[in-house]
Amino acid sequence: MEVQQVLHMNGGNGETSYACNSKLQKLVITKAKPVVIGSISDLYTINLPRCLRVADLGCSSGPNTLEVIIEIIDAIDETCHQLKLTTPEFQVFLNDLPSNDFNNIFKTLPAFYEQLKKEKGDIVFRLREAMGVQQIFHMNWGNGETSYACNSILQKLVITKTKPVVIGSILDFYTKNLPPCLRVADLGCSSGPNTLLVTTEIIEAIDETCHQLNRNTPEFQVFLNDLPSNDLNAIFKTLPDFCEQLKKEKGEKFGPCSITGLPGSFYGRLFPSNSIDFFHSSNSVHWLSQVPSMVGNRIENNKGNIYLARTSPPSVVKAYLEQFQKDFSLFLSLRAKEITPGGRMVLTLVRRRSEDPFGKESFLWELLSDSLNDLVSKGLIEEDKVDSFNLPYYIPSRKELEDIICAEGSFYLDQFEILDVSWDASDDDNDNKECMFHRFITAQKVAKCIKSCDRVVAHLSLWGCCNGCSIQ
Ligand SMILES: C[S@@+](CC[C@H](N)C(=O)[O-])C[C@H]1O[C@@H](n2cnc3c(N)ncnc32)[C@H](O)[C@@H]1O
């Protein structure tokens, strides 16, 4: 175990980095290519799997990391062309010690997919879609005062409040299907104290149920997904302790449990077909794939606002709603392909109480717009910068959500719950009232959680279905 803490290649792209000093290893990879390709082509042509799962162990972080993967994809693609077969789906696992610089690898992935898409067309495009927002959006890294790790108590409360639904849903799936391996994905996991919260809750609940049923626990395969710009390095570093703790608490019979980081937008394909039993996402799906576009690439006439406000013209309201409809439909259709028959999905997101597009729930963004406009009036920032900035974020109403789920048609809406969550993340009503009316404390808290303003939270539990028929 100790080697995990101490051994790693030098990260980054500096003079002493592994990235800049791995030519010898590259030569070895090139020389070994005929053996690697011979072996995998043999395996592929004998078995013709629909999904080819490949793991590169000790992948490091540098120009060699994706070298073998590219060779394999090229070779299989060529073989498929020759045999007039459809290229299989690929699921590639890059493994290294938790101290490896994975962030560096993940940042290169959008360009890598783009290149594959260009060269191979639709076949590989299905793997994942690059989205503009990937480049710009992420929660604040680290443990500093403004980090997401230190300002996500509100989201933690949301996760705690939705626990009964999450656990109810996964236990129902587990006890009906008893899979030998339970595959779970948390979409928009971020990097902080909440990241492994749902995973822990799920493992605890399944373990307890298995004890009651006198069964061995299943194997667990957990995928933690977020945008490539998320600090996955920080998550990976916590995994050895997390796994050690699990082993201590649950005993040697528990597991195995593998936890994999999966960088990529959930508005693109993330997983092979029929491969995930349970999808979870909290506080994330209200983030859009891009800022709604109207004229060219930019919303016009939302002057002085950064989100929908009373002064936003109807065309802006329409653009936001249409972007959400497009994104959420896409999200559902992608997950429908990836979920196993009978699989479940629980989503928690902010929702509007009323059909009025300018619901109270967006007041946080209005406060932020007001502050930015103050800075404009003091000449500290340019007016055009505020006018041209719009958030890739949408707070839907219950009806809007239900309409999209119904129109998209891949999932049945099993449960829809509304939770009220207070701004100061307090669960105690009296406590909360005091805080709500203490202007200074409230202002501080609002400012701190400005990146995650989930006041009224809608919560959906969805059932996967195949080709529109229920598999309940
Ligand atoms: C407010 S955080 C929620 C984190 C965690 N689930 C929680 O409840 O504390 C929202 C997360 O969604 C991620 N996110 C936003 N858009 C995404 C996308 N298109 N694909 C994957 N993750 C996304 C962000 O990077 C961020 O980490």
The ligand as an ORCA input file, in Angstrom:
! r2SCAN-3c Opt
* xyz 0 1
  C     -23.034     21.641     -7.894
  S     -21.944     20.403     -8.387
  C     -22.709     18.975     -7.651
  C     -21.690     17.995     -7.165
  C     -22.248     16.816     -6.366
  N     -23.061     15.962     -7.193
  C     -23.036     17.320     -5.176
  O     -24.267     17.149     -5.171
  O     -22.430     17.882     -4.268
  C     -22.351     20.205    -10.108
  C     -21.339     19.319    -10.837
  O     -21.862     19.012    -12.117
  C     -20.779     18.995    -13.016
  N     -21.276     19.150    -14.385
  C     -21.892     20.210    -14.940
  N     -22.168     19.978    -16.230
  C     -21.734     18.724    -16.486
  C     -21.731     17.905    -17.658
  N     -22.235     18.342    -18.815
  N     -21.205     16.667    -17.572
  C     -20.676     16.201    -16.408
  N     -20.650     16.940    -15.263
  C     -21.167     18.181    -15.307
  C     -19.926     20.175    -12.558
  O     -18.609     20.098    -13.056
  C     -20.016     20.034    -11.058
  O     -18.964     19.290    -10.524
*
